Amino acid sequence: MKRCLRWGASLAVLLLVAYGAAFAVLGRPLAADHYHVVEGDTLALTRAHCRLSRIGLRCPAQPLRLYGVDAFESNQTCRDAEGKVWPCGPVATARLAELVNTTDFSCHVDPEFVDRHSREFSFCSANGRDVGALLVSEGLAFAYGRGAQYLPLEAAAKAAMRGAWAGDFVRPQYFRQGAN
């Protein structure tokens, strides 16, 4: 009987050590939902709570795409009014990252609409403002697909020569197809 108790206690200690080691390697589950910017119109959402987080594993990232918006690709460049090249893709990505890092950033995911890259479309807001609308009005993204609500903002950005509209560029959809 004593031998069984010692063996059981040893097993319990071993399990605690193994759990502690796994916890140290895998890290704590995130306490809150976390958004990571991939490109100017693409995010990855890691949920704070999923079934895996209950056993100390990280939740898988869920790819999201801003609904109705097409931003410059991360490696895309544009030209300003004087013909000087500027990194419009990295600028769009950095601007989205800036918006994501506000205290009041959130996305509402529409699981019924998924693009060909398995990204779920989402409407995101930062400080109560539509993120897609901000990017389009700043000339860092374009109305795209079903994003007709952004067409007036795109026209206003073009008229005011904001962002890429101040010079020359290739629309992201054509850049992805190989246009320079």
Beta strands, then each sheet from edge to edge (+ up, - down):
strand 1: 34-39
strand 2: 42-46
strand 3: 61-66
strand 4: 69-71
strand 5: 78-79
strand 6: 85-86
strand 7: 105-114
strand 8: 120-126
strand 9: 129-130
strand 10: 141-143
sheet 1: 1+ 2- 3+ 8+ 7-
sheet 2: 1+ 2- 3+ 8+ 9-
sheet 3: 4+ 10-
sheet 4: 5+ 6-
end
